[in-house]
């Protein structure tokens, strides 16, 4: 088995493209095959080195390694021109100066079901001759057979007047030369496939097995876009998602696990993935579900590894103690600093929290808590908790009426890791200093 991922480098790698890359990678790894990366850079304006690097960066982060490539489609221009000249010599392609307006006028005169057939000329773009009366059958392992009749197809332009190849021609030549056995791509390419089949026929080549994946929609059933949240791999990375969680979630978008499991390791995905189990209907990408799954992966990481990832994500060091008391409350790496940053940068400023919990009654409770905490020895979680619960009992108060003023004094807000654990991490001196500041 030889599969390929062939993105156009026109910007950040879209989540749909990432799923296509993942499915190809899983097929190759599961079948002992070869995963080829080809960059389809024939768009001269948008295909920049920076955009190519964005794709490579996304694949590296997802940990989808390729066996061959990256292969530049533009650099294969001599091969494209060789095949092009062969088709011209054999009369299977011809030059034509016909414009889009000419094609539109032809269809208006002859009827919309008639494909455009141009006149051979000495100069102009190169068009491929489509057979006059033929059925072109796309064999698709997801969608079954789809039949197109050649009378509905124009003679497609396959190369510009300067002989630079266009997409439908170049992709067929490149897949054939790379001996690609399975082409797995989005269903938006299905309408292109009949033209590519004509190219294969003209070359006397056997087409690969096709699998056209359903497109991704948002939770509202509309095509996935930025309005649904993150739309690219880089956005997911920057939002603090883990690559292994993203791989797990993307694999399940349209594919059904035989055992109906949700949390599946990458090794298990490699073993279980079967492209024939991909559904035809659009799959819905729901960032909230991904957050839930990511949280499960976060909490499954060993403390040292989670600390290492959080230090890399935040650019801060010495986070281990803070990570230990925060891990159960975060779903992404990005959640950590808003929750625990006060341990390093001081209390945040939440006026509503101060107004609610540091008013007269709250200050009285806070002063009592300060006195109790000053005597906690050693100043660890157990003794901090004992001291604060003692204040609750002595005042006959509800726990929140003591704990929340302390939390606001230490964190500046009502949202933080456990208050006993937070005080222990800050230490006696810093805890008392922050309480004094709040009291004053």
Order of alpha helices (4+ residues) and beta strands (2+ residues): beta-alpha-beta-alpha-beta-alpha-beta-alpha-beta-beta-beta-beta-alpha-beta-alpha-beta-beta-alpha-alpha-alpha-beta-alpha-alpha-alpha-alpha-alpha-alpha-alpha-alpha-alpha-alpha-alpha
